[in-house]
Amino acid sequence: MNDQTPPAARLGPDTLRSVELTRTGPMTLEARNARGAVLPVGSGDGAEFTPVELLLVALGGCGAIDLEHVTGKRVAPDRLDVRVEGHKIRDENGNHMVGLTVLLDVAFPQGEEGDRAREITPRAIRQVQDRLCTVGRTIQLGDPVVYRERA
């Protein structure tokens, strides 16, 4: 698909995604989505996920779900485990992550359908990296993030 419409013209209610966060205590927040799911977020002093860990979760979760979406058309995986890692550094560009890597460990059942799923897995992983995973693509493309006070 080669949509020549300027990106801003394609933005609307159907493309908007959002979450709300509320402070629950010192350096802790509660994230909530429109469907009612709740996730504790913290600075790393407690058991809550840190924002950086949630970025890693988002990368791995996006990749795994997209991989299962593609390969699952053949057969559901018997196992799908993901490890996401990277280094948090501080340099002349400020704090950021480098060396982000998503390791996908997938196993399919024996048989013809599993064989077909195993056969397409390398290509599916390339598709996840190159065009399917919204989280990974956003990081790779580097769209600016704006922080501002809510009116």
N, C-alpha and C positions, 0 to 999 in steps of 0.2 A: 504494500500500500504506500503510495507516494502522495500524501496530502500536501498540497501547496498552500493551504490556508495558513496565515500567520498564527503562531502558537497562541498569542493572547486572544485571538478570535475564536479559538476552539475551547476556551475555558468557560465553564458554567457550572450550575448546580450538580450536574451528573459527574463532573470530574473532581469536585472538591472532596477532600478527605480531612478529618479533623479529630482531635482528642482534646479532652479537658484535663488539667492537672490542678489539684488543690493541696495546699500545705496541710499536713497532718501533724507535724511536730518539727523540732529543730532538724533542718537538712533532710526532711522526708516529705514525700508527696504521694498522692494517690492519683493514678492516671485512670481515666474512665473513657470508654468509647460509647458511641451512640447506641450500641446494642446492649449496654449495661455491664460489660466486663470491667473488672477492676484489677489494677496491677500496682503494687507498692514500688516506689522508686526512692532511692536514698543515695547518700554520699559515699557509701562504702563502709561506714562505721557499723552498720547493722547487717541483717540478712537480706535486705531488699536489693534488687538489681540496681546497679548504677546506670546512669544514662549511657555510658560507653558500652557496658554489657548489653544494654537494650539495643544499641546500634548493631552489635554483633549478632544478637538474637534476630533482629530484623533481616540482616543479610542472610543468615542461615535459614531462617524460616521461609523467606521469600524464595530462595533457591530450591529448597526442598519441596515446597508446595508446587512450584513451577515444574520441577523435574517429575514429580508424581503426576501432575496434570498431563504431561506429554507421554510418559511411559505407561501411565495407568490406562491409556486407551488400549493397550495390549493386555496388561494384567497388573493387578495391584502388587506392590512390592511386599515381600515377606518381612523385609527389614529396611529401614531408612534411618541411618544415624548421621549426624552432622557435627563437625567440629569447626568452629570459626575462631580465627586468631589474628592478631595484629599487634603492633607495638604503638603504645601511646607515648608520643615524644613532645618535647617543647623545643622549638628552635626560633629562628628569625621570623617564621610565619605564625608563631604562637603555638598553642596546644593543638595537636591533631594526631590522627592515626596514620600509620604507614604499614606497608607490607600486609594488607588485608588478604586473607586466604580463607576460602570456604572449601572444606574437605567433605565430600559426599560419599558415604559408604552405603551402597544400595545392593540388596540381594532380591532375586526374583525366584519364584517357584520353578521346579524342574518341569520340563515339557516344552512343547512348541511355542506357546504364548510367552513363557519365561525366556526362551531363546530369542524371540523377536524383541522383547523388551531389553535384554542384555545387548543385543546388536545395535539398537538405536541409542543406548545410554550415552556413549561419548558425544554423539551429535547433539543430543538433547542438552547435555551439560554445556556445550558451546553455545547453544541457543539461549540457555538461561543466562550465561555470562554476557553474551553479545546483544540481546534484545528483549528477553522476557522478564527478568527480575527487576521490577521497578526500583527497589531499594538500591541494588547494585548499580543499575544504570544511572540513577540520580547521583550517586557518589562519583561514578566515572565521568559523567558529563559536567559535574561541578556547578549546578545551578546556584546562584547566590541565595543566602539565607538572610532574612531581614528580622532583626529584633527591634520591637518598639513597644512603648507603653500602651496598654489597652485603654481606649477612651471610655 
